């Protein structure tokens, strides 16, 4: 284990829950930021159909 000596300073009964709580808080904050700062996520979660992407028609080539 790379960080095996860490458990001589921090007990696993304390370090593991703190680590798991930190991961949960970080994940929640990222998901909250995505939900609040985008428009398509709210529509997707409310069941709105995605908008169809329309490709531009290629320009006709003029031959001489």
Protein Blocks (a to p, Z undefined) as FASTA:
>chain_A
ZZlmmmmmpcfklmmmmmmmmmmmmmmmmmmmmmmmpmklmmmmnopacddddddddddd
ddZZ
